[in-house]
Amino acid sequence: MKITKLIIKNYRSFDSVGQEIVFPTFHSALVGKNNSGKTNIFKALDIMLGNKNPSYIKFNENDYFNID
């Protein structure tokens, strides 16, 4: 399986407009400043592809962007 594109909306540091992340090659690196959302990308992938069923995952208030 190869992930070529990932779209994340309204999850942790990603707002409701969202962000499209393109992985152009088989090996890609995520580089950025501290607290820029790199770990949130992996957490989103883990929810979708991890060994847990996404319908049973409980989200807390910190998982949503700007809950106010």
N, CA, C and O of each residue as an XYZ file, in Angstrom:
272
protein
N       0.848     -1.164      0.000
C       0.000      0.000      0.000
C       0.899      1.234      0.000
O       1.898      1.286      0.718
N       0.543      2.205     -0.794
C       1.266      3.470     -0.839
C       0.272      4.609     -0.632
O      -0.728      4.711     -1.343
N       0.550      5.443      0.329
C      -0.284      6.618      0.568
C       0.301      7.747     -0.266
O       1.465      8.109     -0.095
N      -0.489      8.296     -1.155
C      -0.005      9.369     -2.018
C      -0.523     10.739     -1.594
O       0.114     11.758     -1.862
N      -1.690     10.762     -0.926
C      -2.275     12.039     -0.523
C      -3.090     11.832      0.748
O      -3.745     10.805      0.926
N      -3.035     12.817      1.613
C      -3.777     12.773      2.868
C      -4.441     14.130      3.065
O      -3.785     15.166      2.953
N      -5.729     14.129      3.357
C      -6.462     15.359      3.634
C      -6.988     15.277      5.063
O      -7.721     14.353      5.415
N      -6.607     16.247      5.871
C      -7.024     16.276      7.275
C      -7.806     17.559      7.517
O      -7.338     18.653      7.200
N      -9.000     17.416      8.082
C      -9.840     18.573      8.401
C     -10.335     18.458      9.839
O     -10.697     17.373     10.295
N     -10.349     19.576     10.540
C     -10.928     19.692     11.872
C     -10.396     18.644     12.850
O     -11.159     18.050     13.613
N      -9.102     18.427     12.818
C      -8.483     17.478     13.742
C      -7.253     18.134     14.354
O      -6.323     18.507     13.638
N      -7.246     18.271     15.646
C      -6.151     18.852     16.421
C      -5.685     20.179     15.839
O      -6.415     21.161     15.966
N      -4.524     20.273     15.212
C      -4.009     21.559     14.730
C      -4.499     21.916     13.326
O      -4.074     22.932     12.777
N      -5.375     21.114     12.735
C      -5.901     21.365     11.398
C      -7.314     21.929     11.502
O      -8.177     21.330     12.143
N      -7.549     23.073     10.878
C      -8.843     23.741     10.990
C      -9.877     23.097     10.065
O      -9.602     22.076      9.435
N     -11.061     23.696      9.986
C     -12.150     23.114      9.188
C     -11.901     23.226      7.688
O     -12.500     22.482      6.911
N     -11.034     24.138      7.268
C     -10.653     24.200      5.847
C      -9.798     22.990      5.500
O      -9.915     22.430      4.410
N      -8.953     22.599      6.413
C      -8.140     21.409      6.240
C      -6.842     21.664      5.504
O      -6.532     22.786      5.104
N      -6.104     20.600      5.341
C      -4.809     20.656      4.681
C      -4.643     19.393      3.850
O      -4.942     18.292      4.312
N      -4.171     19.556      2.639
C      -3.868     18.418      1.774
C      -2.367     18.195      1.796
O      -1.591     19.099      1.486
N      -1.965     16.999      2.161
C      -0.550     16.649      2.234
C      -0.291     15.612      1.152
O      -0.930     14.560      1.124
N       0.645     15.911      0.267
C       0.969     15.014     -0.849
C       2.310     14.358     -0.551
O       3.282     15.027     -0.199
N       2.344     13.048     -0.696
C       3.570     12.281     -0.534
C       4.037     11.875     -1.930
O       3.556     10.878     -2.467
N       4.973     12.633     -2.537
C       5.321     12.439     -3.946
C       6.132     11.177     -4.239
O       6.086     10.661     -5.356
N       6.865     10.681     -3.263
C       7.688      9.499     -3.497
C       7.351      8.434     -2.462
O       6.601      8.674     -1.515
N       7.920      7.258     -2.666
C       7.662      6.161     -1.733
C       8.196      6.493     -0.342
O       7.582      6.125      0.660
N       9.311      7.173     -0.272
C       9.884      7.610      1.008
C       9.740      9.114      1.112
O      10.219      9.849      0.248
N       9.093      9.570      2.149
C       8.917     11.010      2.369
C       9.258     11.322      3.818
O       9.154     10.466      4.697
N       9.663     12.552      4.048
C       9.996     12.996      5.405
C       9.131     14.196      5.762
O       8.877     15.064      4.927
N       8.689     14.236      6.999
C       7.957     15.392      7.509
C       8.920     16.225      8.336
O       9.469     15.756      9.333
N       9.117     17.456      7.916
C      10.066     18.339      8.577
C       9.341     19.632      8.921
O       8.595     20.165      8.099
N       9.553     20.132     10.115
C       8.938     21.388     10.506
C       9.338     21.782     11.910
O      10.005     21.027     12.618
N       8.927     22.963     12.298
C       9.227     23.483     13.623
C       8.481     22.675     14.686
O       7.548     21.930     14.386
N       8.916     22.843     15.925
C       8.214     22.210     17.037
C       6.786     22.734     17.108
O       6.532     23.913     16.865
N       5.864     21.850     17.443
C       4.454     22.204     17.617
C       3.798     22.690     16.324
O       2.913     23.544     16.358
N       4.233     22.144     15.180
C       3.643     22.548     13.901
C       2.639     21.524     13.368
O       2.002     21.773     12.345
N       2.485     20.379     14.040
C       1.469     19.418     13.640
C       1.990     18.134     13.025
O       1.199     17.346     12.507
N       3.286     17.897     13.063
C       3.843     16.678     12.468
C       3.292     15.427     13.149
O       2.903     14.475     12.473
N       3.257     15.424     14.454
C       2.747     14.269     15.198
C       1.261     14.075     14.935
O       0.786     12.940     14.907
N       0.523     15.153     14.744
C      -0.913     15.045     14.476
C      -1.184     14.344     13.153
O      -2.204     13.670     13.009
N      -0.289     14.493     12.191
C      -0.429     13.771     10.919
C      -0.335     12.275     11.176
O      -1.139     11.503     10.653
N       0.635     11.860     11.975
C       0.787     10.441     12.275
C      -0.359      9.908     13.137
O      -0.770      8.758     12.977
N      -0.871     10.730     14.040
C      -2.020     10.307     14.842
C      -3.259     10.115     13.972
O      -4.036      9.185     14.190
N      -3.444     10.991     12.991
C      -4.573     10.838     12.068
C      -4.421      9.571     11.237
O      -5.394      8.849     11.020
N      -3.216      9.299     10.774
C      -2.974      8.056     10.024
C      -3.207      6.830     10.901
O      -3.743      5.821     10.441
N      -2.806      6.921     12.158
C      -3.004      5.799     13.072
C      -4.483      5.517     13.311
O      -4.884      4.360     13.437
N      -5.295      6.571     13.374
C      -6.728      6.369     13.548
C      -7.312      5.653     12.333
O      -8.135      4.749     12.474
N      -6.885      6.058     11.149
C      -7.448      5.484      9.925
C      -6.881      4.108      9.598
O      -7.610      3.251      9.098
N      -5.605      3.878      9.866
C      -4.959      2.640      9.441
C      -4.527      1.744     10.593
O      -4.050      0.633     10.359
N      -4.683      2.198     11.816
C      -4.240      1.422     12.965
C      -5.086      0.180     13.165
O      -6.024     -0.069     12.408
N      -4.756     -0.593     14.178
C      -5.485     -1.831     14.412
C      -6.759     -1.621     15.204
O      -7.414     -2.594     15.578
N      -7.126     -0.385     15.469
C      -8.407     -0.099     16.110
C      -9.432      0.254     15.052
O      -9.094      0.819     14.012
N     -10.673     -0.076     15.318
C     -11.745      0.302     14.408
C     -12.117      1.753     14.677
O     -12.475      2.084     15.807
N     -12.044      2.645     13.665
C     -12.311      4.070     13.915
C     -13.670      4.369     14.541
O     -13.813      5.386     15.219
N     -14.665      3.519     14.334
C     -15.976      3.801     14.903
C     -15.993      3.626     16.423
O     -16.918      4.096     17.085
N     -14.989      2.962     16.977
C     -14.953      2.744     18.417
C     -13.974      3.661     19.139
O     -13.844      3.580     20.361
N     -13.295      4.514     18.420
C     -12.340      5.417     19.048
C     -13.087      6.577     19.676
O     -13.945      7.191     19.041
N     -12.763      6.872     20.907
C     -13.397      7.995     21.584
C     -12.480      9.204     21.473
O     -11.299      9.132     21.812
N     -13.026     10.304     21.001
C     -12.279     11.547     20.879
C     -12.551     12.406     22.104
O     -13.641     12.367     22.675
N     -11.553     13.178     22.499
C     -11.777     14.123     23.579
C     -11.730     15.540     23.010
O     -11.519     15.718     21.810
N     -11.926     16.541     23.858
C     -12.014     17.924     23.392
C     -10.737     18.397     22.721
O     -10.797     19.253     21.839
N      -9.594     17.872     23.106
C      -8.317     18.288     22.518
C      -8.147     17.796     21.086
O      -7.291     18.303     20.361
N      -8.930     16.836     20.673
C      -8.814     16.301     19.322
C      -9.487     17.154     18.270
O      -9.271     16.946     17.076
N     -10.298     18.111     18.688
C     -10.995     18.969     17.739
C     -10.345     20.338     17.680
O      -9.879     20.857     18.695
N     -10.316     20.919     16.499
C      -9.744     22.251     16.332
C     -10.758     23.291     16.741
O     -11.877     23.302     16.226
N     -10.388     24.167     17.661
C     -11.202     25.322     18.044
C     -12.633     24.923     18.396
O     -13.565     25.257     17.665
N     -12.810     24.221     19.494
C     -14.143     23.722     19.847
C     -15.085     24.801     20.323
O     -16.270     24.537     20.526
N     -14.583     26.025     20.509
C     -15.462     27.121     20.907
C     -16.325     27.445     19.746
O     -17.161     28.344     19.829
